[in-house]
Amino acid sequence: MRIAIIGAGNVGTALAVLLQSAGHQLTGIASFSAASAAAAARRVNAAHGTDPLTFTRQAEIIFLTTPDRVVAEVCEQIVCQNGFSAGAIVAHTSGAHSSNILESVSINGAYPLSFHPLQTFANPDAGIQNLPGSFITVEGDEEALPVARQLVADLGCKLLEIPTASKPLYHAAACIACNYFTTLIEEALQVMEAAGVCRADGLPALYPLIEGTLNNIRRVGPTQALTGPIARGDASTVKLHLSALEKKLPELMPFYRVLGLATVELATAKGTLSDTERQKLLVYLGGDV
Ligand SMILES: NC(=O)c1ccc[n+]([C@@H]2O[C@H](COP(=O)([O-])OP(=O)(O)OC[C@H]3O[C@@H](n4cnc5c(N)ncnc54)[C@H](OP(=O)(O)O)[C@@H]3O)[C@@H](O)[C@H]2O)c1
């Protein structure tokens, strides 16, 4: 199909490369800055520029891969100039927003779609490498869905379809699993540093533990994968952690406590925590040590 990309950032560039490799034809890549559009276009030998209309009118599918905050505005600017052809599919790749933010495309006779790659694009190359095999979550106009399903398959991805109203909650889940997980590892590294292990040694030391944990979660799910002092009911160990944190990193205690309390619930679900140890843990984690 003929595809235009508007927004030559991490996702737009990766999609341009992957969709072209899958046999689709790019009408061109537009971006806010000419330099970004040119850099993305060099990878796929496509036309480029700063005016979306140069490429949107000939396209059957248009991806608006700008930051979330300007997707609706960019879409409306194109609609006002009759920039989408009748029957075209206009997609954004935001996780949190639904296809409703593209409702103006119906004025041009086009169909709105949200097409969210459930993967992290730290840069275009990371996206190109990680996307195949990932899920892509779609919702939108009934007319757009069959093409969306085909594109998911063309990208070597798996399909997740969700109700339009669920997008913000769905995206909160994705942010917890990806962004908050990243923050979690950063906090662990800070605690390692406070323990005297420098950052350069801390990450390689923690990494096999992180991978082992992910392997267990994949194999048996989070409840059965849970190990450690809370799962075992060693409340005195948690008390020791809190005392050490209080001396060296008191600002991390609220973070440790919130995750500790959630972990008590997981350990309770696992069934390995006695009532007595659970009560002690709730006191340590919920109040003063
Ligand atoms: N990064 C991820 O991990 C990820 C994962 C899944 C979904 N998404 C979604 O994908 C979308 C793009 O994210 P991203 O990470 O690729 O963002 P990004 O790297 O910041 O790229 C956004 C691009 O849009 C361009 N742009 C900004 N305003 C524009 C405008 N008015 N008209 C045309 N182009 C404009 C930017 O301009 P310049 O021309 O100035 O460079 C930039 O190249 C977002 O909706 C995001 O939620 C991101």
The ligand as an SDF file (V2000), in Angstrom:
LIG
                    3D

 48 52  0  0  0  0  0  0  0  0999 V2000
    9.1460    6.0480   21.7820 N   0  0  0  0  0  0  0  0  0  0  0  0
    8.4210    5.0140   22.1340 C   0  0  0  0  0  0  0  0  0  0  0  0
    8.9210    4.1100   22.8180 O   0  0  0  0  0  0  0  0  0  0  0  0
    6.9870    4.8810   21.6680 C   0  0  0  0  0  0  0  0  0  0  0  0
    6.3990    3.6010   21.7210 C   0  0  0  0  0  0  0  0  0  0  0  0
    5.1050    3.4330   21.2450 C   0  0  0  0  0  0  0  0  0  0  0  0
    4.3880    4.5360   20.7800 C   0  0  0  0  0  0  0  0  0  0  0  0
    4.9660    5.7860   20.7610 N   0  0  0  0  0  0  0  0  0  0  0  0
    4.1710    6.9100   20.2220 C   0  0  0  0  0  0  0  0  0  0  0  0
    4.6660    7.2510   18.9240 O   0  0  0  0  0  0  0  0  0  0  0  0
    4.5190    8.6650   18.7120 C   0  0  0  0  0  0  0  0  0  0  0  0
    5.8710    9.2660   18.3660 C   0  0  0  0  0  0  0  0  0  0  0  0
    6.7450    9.0410   19.4420 O   0  0  0  0  0  0  0  0  0  0  0  0
    8.3360    9.1240   19.2450 P   0  0  0  0  0  0  0  0  0  0  0  0
    8.9310    8.5230   20.4550 O   0  0  0  0  0  0  0  0  0  0  0  0
    8.6920    8.6200   17.9100 O   0  0  0  0  0  0  0  0  0  0  0  0
    8.5400   10.6970   19.3120 O   0  0  0  0  0  0  0  0  0  0  0  0
    9.8050   11.5380   18.8120 P   0  0  0  0  0  0  0  0  0  0  0  0
   10.9920   10.6580   18.6600 O   0  0  0  0  0  0  0  0  0  0  0  0
    9.8540   12.7350   19.6790 O   0  0  0  0  0  0  0  0  0  0  0  0
    9.3570   11.9650   17.3350 O   0  0  0  0  0  0  0  0  0  0  0  0
    8.3130   12.8240   17.0690 C   0  0  0  0  0  0  0  0  0  0  0  0
    8.6050   13.4860   15.7320 C   0  0  0  0  0  0  0  0  0  0  0  0
    7.4900   14.3020   15.3590 O   0  0  0  0  0  0  0  0  0  0  0  0
    7.9820   15.5040   14.8140 C   0  0  0  0  0  0  0  0  0  0  0  0
    7.0230   16.5880   15.0040 N   0  0  0  0  0  0  0  0  0  0  0  0
    6.7970   17.3420   16.1060 C   0  0  0  0  0  0  0  0  0  0  0  0
    5.8150   18.2340   15.8770 N   0  0  0  0  0  0  0  0  0  0  0  0
    5.4530   18.0590   14.5910 C   0  0  0  0  0  0  0  0  0  0  0  0
    4.5180   18.7000   13.7380 C   0  0  0  0  0  0  0  0  0  0  0  0
    3.7470   19.7040   14.1870 N   0  0  0  0  0  0  0  0  0  0  0  0
    4.4150   18.2640   12.4580 N   0  0  0  0  0  0  0  0  0  0  0  0
    5.1760   17.2500   11.9880 C   0  0  0  0  0  0  0  0  0  0  0  0
    6.1000   16.5960   12.7470 N   0  0  0  0  0  0  0  0  0  0  0  0
    6.2210   17.0000   14.0250 C   0  0  0  0  0  0  0  0  0  0  0  0
    9.2470   15.7780   15.5880 C   0  0  0  0  0  0  0  0  0  0  0  0
    9.9020   16.7790   14.9180 O   0  0  0  0  0  0  0  0  0  0  0  0
   11.3040   17.2150   14.3820 P   0  0  0  0  0  0  0  0  0  0  0  0
   11.0640   17.3140   12.9290 O   0  0  0  0  0  0  0  0  0  0  0  0
   11.5290   18.5130   15.0870 O   0  0  0  0  0  0  0  0  0  0  0  0
   12.3160   16.1600   14.7520 O   0  0  0  0  0  0  0  0  0  0  0  0
    9.8360   14.3940   15.7780 C   0  0  0  0  0  0  0  0  0  0  0  0
   10.6970   14.0270   14.7360 O   0  0  0  0  0  0  0  0  0  0  0  0
    3.8790    9.2360   19.9840 C   0  0  0  0  0  0  0  0  0  0  0  0
    2.4870    9.3010   19.8000 O   0  0  0  0  0  0  0  0  0  0  0  0
    4.2290    8.1990   21.0500 C   0  0  0  0  0  0  0  0  0  0  0  0
    3.2820    8.1560   22.1020 O   0  0  0  0  0  0  0  0  0  0  0  0
    6.2600    5.9760   21.1860 C   0  0  0  0  0  0  0  0  0  0  0  0
  1  2  1  0
  2  3  2  0
  2  4  1  0
  4  5  1  0
  4 48  2  0
  5  6  2  0
  6  7  1  0
  7  8  2  0
  8  9  1  0
  8 48  1  0
  9 10  1  0
  9 46  1  0
 10 11  1  0
 11 12  1  0
 11 44  1  0
 12 13  1  0
 13 14  1  0
 14 15  2  0
 14 16  1  0
 14 17  1  0
 17 18  1  0
 18 19  2  0
 18 20  1  0
 18 21  1  0
 21 22  1  0
 22 23  1  0
 23 24  1  0
 23 42  1  0
 24 25  1  0
 25 26  1  0
 25 36  1  0
 26 27  1  0
 26 35  1  0
 27 28  2  0
 28 29  1  0
 29 30  1  0
 29 35  2  0
 30 31  1  0
 30 32  2  0
 32 33  1  0
 33 34  2  0
 34 35  1  0
 36 37  1  0
 36 42  1  0
 37 38  1  0
 38 39  2  0
 38 40  1  0
 38 41  1  0
 42 43  1  0
 44 45  1  0
 44 46  1  0
 46 47  1  0
M  CHG  2   8   1  16  -1
M  END
$$$$
